[in-house]
Amino acid sequence: MKNKLLFGMVLLMASSTSYASVKDKKAMRNVDSNILAEVSKVKSSCGNSALDVTVDWDSYKNMISSNGEKLNKGRCFLKV
């Protein structure tokens, strides 16, 4: 019984982690599409067809993880 319960908890944790990963990827795709839309607006308004933008998500994730403490330190929460 304990083994089944333990297996169920491990399975639940793994599925919630994979759901978070899917949610992150969906948000990144949404941001990528917004960036491409804005870049196309800039290209058409400026006439610069050579403009190209690439988002390096791995560097972004590394920056967030390395500066996580600094980012959280700057947040203040109001008590009402």
Steps between C-alpha positions, in 0.01 A plus 500: 500500500778742590681425173186579298450824689864598458486417127183711465665797670810474281282478190299803611816705560644402162180589318472841671863575407439409137183715498703797623752441223222494238354818646841672480549392139155629409581837657833513311325428170251776574781746574687392185192566287451843661865587438474391135188714455675806645812439290290484185338832598844657546621355169206646312513841668878543474554324170779292652448151362828376651366530856494160670438405863584173673411431862749279685273342760781297659698815578184663634433206734863505618478873568179459700639214707829678570324824601206340678601619844553857381168500318310373804679741733367801309138395537297636783163377608247727660307376799145626507 
